[in-house]
Amino acid sequence: MRKINNTDSIELSNQVVIKYLNYYLSLKESPDYAVLINGHWGAGKTFFIKKFLKDKDDFIYISLYGLSSIDEIYTRICEVSLLKMAEYKTGKGGVKFAEKAFTFVKPISRFFNININAQDLEALCSFTKDKLIIFDDLERSSMDIRETLGFINRFVEHQGNKVIIVANEDEIRDKPKYLIAKEKLIGKTLTVFEELDSTILSVIETSSPRIKLFIESHLQTIKTIFNQSQCHNLRILKHILKNLERFCDIKVLKLFDKESINYLLIVYLILSIESNSGNLKKGDMSFINISFEEREKEKKGFDLFAYKYPSFYRYQLILEYDMWDRIIFDGWLEEKSISRMIKNSDFFHSKNRPEWKNLWHHDEFKSDHEFHNCYKKVKLKLEKKQYKDIYIIIHLAGMFMKFSQVNLIRQSPVQLCKYFCNYVDYLIKRKFFTYKVEDHLFKGRSNFYESHAHGLAYQGYDIYEFKAFISYLKKAHDNTKDIFLS
């Protein structure tokens, strides 16, 4: 639990915060102090306080967001108080009538230049006496923080009101003389922490039956990914979950099992959370023209995800990088293109996929025996020269060199580079690899080894020997021009 650097702040669970607020409201005499509900941005402070007030009637709730003067605060208090009075006297119909009246009164008073001074407004606010008053969004007020707290102090000191202030104290702690003004007004600071279950439940309650069922079916996945993200911003999660409906409208998803859909959801959640948190920017999902050394130095984007999300594998995104960019950053959701990528994705056809693709998905193996058994089958086919697709050869070269680096196989990267260069010579000699057929591999793609083929990203692209193999492949490709076009 994160600590707040204030001596009068207490690390408490939200249940204890509720108990203290109930104690505060139960005091028969005026306590002569306000309570500050503190919490970081997106922690759900407003959600928490409104849930706390749900079974209470005699209170006035004011948001200070954007208010820039005492007059504006008084006016807002009058509006809220009169609306509550209208509801008490005439029910919901009275509230609607009062709201419409306010929409006419404001422009008319401005047109005739009618000003209501602070003293008049203060007299109008006399019916706030003995009521609980909640001032939310303290840090978002456009007023000087001392002036705002001094104004709130009138209700505590002169009228004896019980007052709850809701704020992100991190944003106002360093403002001039804030701590001096706070010491006079606030007697207790309580910290609210994010309530993940309550937030998800609130989304479920306002969602369509289909999305409600989807969220409930993948509830543990959603909670796990959000906790791993260390985001702590429930507003971001709420926004992402509400946008799930568009994603779930993709009809092709109905063709696949829950496990496959669950992984697609994992990718969607991670990319959405990280982009909303500012850790992932448009274009970060493409490795083109970004060297391994640069990525190691910067340590951003996908390179950080592995530390937070054990279930995330950046080469296994199901959809292409550009498609994710358009979905996450542009809100673009073209079902035909997405469906085509999903149908072509090897991820959803694991039962019938070839051995080399199973080896690419080596992280799915449950034991070393499974890995080595698959590796031997692929190696045997290589020795028999059964692989003739250059795309597959590139994949195997990258995989084998990666396995060598982590001591999963005996051959060194140097030996493997030589082996696969010889394999390319064999393909050229047998006319399986021609300039005419393979030209599109190289045209305008100097760093194509950082791309993908057969719906899978190449592995080992940061290994020196793999780069050497690609250079050899390019030269061999260029040489076939003279051989086959002469």
ABEGO torsion letter per residue (X at the ends): XBBBBBAABBBBBAAAAAAAAAAAAABABBAGBBBBBBBBBGAGAAAAAAAAAAABABBBBBBABGBABAAAAAAAAAAAAAAAAAAAAAEAAAAAAAAAAAAAAAAAAAAAGBBBBAAAAAAAAAAABGBBBBBBGAAABABBAAAAAAAAAAAAAAAGBBBBBBBBAAAAAABBGAAAAAAAABABBBBBBBBAAAAAAAAAAABBAAAAAAAAAAAAAAAAAAAAAGAGBAAAAAAAAAAAAAAAABAAAAABBAAAAAAAAAAAAAAAAAAAAGABBBGAABABGBBAAAAAAAGBEAAAAAAABAABBAABAGBBAAAAAAAAAAGBBBAAAAAAAAAABAAAAAAABBAAAAAAAAAABABAAAAAAAAAAAAAAAAAGABABAAAAAAAAAAAAAAAAAGABABBAAAAAAAAAAAAAAAAAAGABBAAAAAAAABGBAAAAABBBGGBBBBGAABAAAAAAAAAAAAAAAAAAAAAAX
